Amino acid sequence: MKLAVKYFGMIAEAIGKQEEQLEITGNSVLEVDVFLKNKYAKLEFLNYKFAVNQVLVDGIKRLKENDEIALLPPFAGG
């Protein structure tokens, strides 16, 4: 499955890129998270949330071909 992945803030700084296209075999956010932590070991030590197509989601969210995934660092309202 092809996915567009975007990285923001400290996550982008840690892995050295803001976005990329990925081809993965999994179909859930949790599987993407495992894939990315294997690819970028620094993610293991960072706190972040996932958004799919600009909506915050949990790990069980099922993905579709060409979904946009974003890794978002913690943020505060105000």
Helices and strands as residue ranges (DSSP letters): E 2-7, H 9-15, E 19-23, H 29-39, G 41-45, E 49-52, E 55-57, E 68-72
